[in-house]
Amino acid sequence: MPDLLAPAPTREAVVLRPGDLLTRPWQRWLEDLWRQLGTAEADLGALQTQVDALAADLDALEALVAALVQPQTTTLTVAVSGAAVLTFPAMAPAGATVRGVTWSVSTTFTGALTGLLVGDSVVGDRWGQASAVSAGTTGGSAAWRGPGGFTVPSAYTVLAQAVGDTFGAAGALTCACTWWPALLPPP
């Protein structure tokens, strides 16, 4: 810690005659002030470097925690002409807790189908229904029929069922499954 600055020599004359240089007591005090300001500026620069490094570390840590705590698998599947169901395999690993699935029609589906049900083998429309099959149609958590938060014994598969007819030759659906990793046993 730098020495404390002595009080200004207020009882001393600043100059002896107008136009003269500063008196020695004032010169010494101003030199001390200058030296301490330079030290403080260097300290502030070092402190700013540490703050910047800490902020970068916190950003990296936040990204790591998000990836570890809330991983997400995103898959795009294209239509198969004549198929009744599109399959999105391995959207979450065995033992994971599935938090939810969101989806988006990436490319407009062709054919005579009138909608989609997005779900799994237990609840066909767990993750929502689409009455439009055009690009930009999306499904978020507001339309979920069954809650997320269930643990899967094997790799989790999302299913998209055609409504009204089978899938045509064109179209694509993107699904994103958010899940938590399986808990490990204690060491």
N, C-alpha and C positions, 0 to 999 in steps of 0.2 A: 504494500500500500504506500502511495507516495506521501512525502511529508506534507503536513497541513501548511497552507499558506498563511504567513504571518499577516496580521492586520496591516492595512495600508498606513504608511508613515504620515498620517494626516497632520501631525504637529511640525513636520519638516517642510521647508519651502520646496516647491517643485523646481523652481529656477531661482537663481540669485538675482539676476537682472534680466529684463525682457530681452529675448533673442538668444540667451545663453542655453547651453545644454542642460538637461535634467541634472539635479543634484544626485550625488552618489547614493543616498538612501533610496531615492525613487528609482534610480537605475537598477539597484539590486532587487528591489521589490518587483519591478516590471520583468526582470530576467527570471525571477522565481515563478512569477505568474505565467510567463511564456513557456518555461520548461514544464510546468505542471499541465498547462493546456495541451502541449505536444504529447505528453504521456497519456493524458485522458483521451486524446484523439486516437492514439495508437491502441489504447485499451478498447475504445469503442469499435475500431476497425476489427480487432481480434474477436470481440464479442459478436459483431455482425456476422463474421465468418462462421462462428460456432452456431449462431441462430440459423443461418442458411443451411448448414450441414444437418442440423437437427430437423429442420423442416423437410429436407429431402429424405432423411431417414424415416420421418413420420409418414410421408407420402408413400414410400416403399413399404413400410410396415402395414399401412392401411390397405394397400393393394394385396399384400400377402394374406392378411387376415380375411379380406373379402374372398379371395380365391380359396382359402382353406375352409372357411366357415360357410360360405355360400357359393359353392361351385355351381356351374351351369353347363349343360350340354345342349348345343344347338345343332339341329340337323335339318337340311332341306331335302325333301323327297319329291320326285316328279311323278306325275300320273302315269299309270300303266293302263293302256286302253283295255276296257272291259273289266277292270278290277273293281271289286266292291269295297275293298279296304286298302288303305295305304298304311304301311307298317314303319314305325320309327323304333328300331331295336336299340337296346343298351343306352337308354336315355339317362339312367342312373345305375350305379353298380349295386350288386347284391349287398344287402345290409344297410343301404343308404336310407335316409328319411326323405321322401319326396315332399318338397314344400309346395310345388305347384308347376303347372305347365301353361305357358302363353303361346300364342300361335298367330301366324299371319299368312294370308294367301299371297304368295310371291308372284305367281303368274296365273292369270285367269284360266279356270278349268273349262275345257270344251266338253261337248256331249250334252245329254239331256238331264244331267243331275240338277237338282233344285236346291241342294244344300249339303252341309257337312255336319257330322257329329264328331267331336274330338274327345277321346276318352281313353279307356283301357279295356282289358278283358273282363273287369268287374263291373264298371259303370261306363256304358257306351258313350255318354255325353258328359262325363265328369268335368272336362275342361272347357265345355261350351258347345254351342251350336252356331252354325252360320247359315242364314237363309240366302245370302249372296255368295257366289263363288267367284267373284271378280277380284283382281289384284287390289290389294290395299285393305281387304276385309280382315279384321283382327279380332282376337279374343284375349281378354285379360281376366284378372281375378274376380271382377264383378260378376261374371257370367258362370262361375264355377258352380256345379251342382253338388259336388262332394268336396269336403274340405281337404286341403293338403295336410301334411304332417303325419303320414303313415310310413312305416318301415317296410321295405320290400325284401323278401327272402332270396330273390334271384334278380338278375338284371331287369330293370323296369322297361317295359315296352309301351309306347303310346300308339294308339290306333286312330285313324281318321276314316270314318265310314261315309260312303256316298249316300245321299238321300235322293229318292225319286228315280234314280237310274244308276248305272255304273259310271266310272270315270271315263272320259274321252281320251283322245290321244295326247292332249296338251294340258298343262296346268302344273303348279307346284305349290307346296305348302311347307312353311318353315315352322318348326316347333322348338321351343326352348324350355327345358326342364331344369328347374332350380331344386337342388337337393343338398342335404347335409351328409357328410361322410359317416360311415358306421363308427360307433364308439368302440375303442379298443379296450380289451380287458386290462386290469391293473397289472403292473409289472411284478 
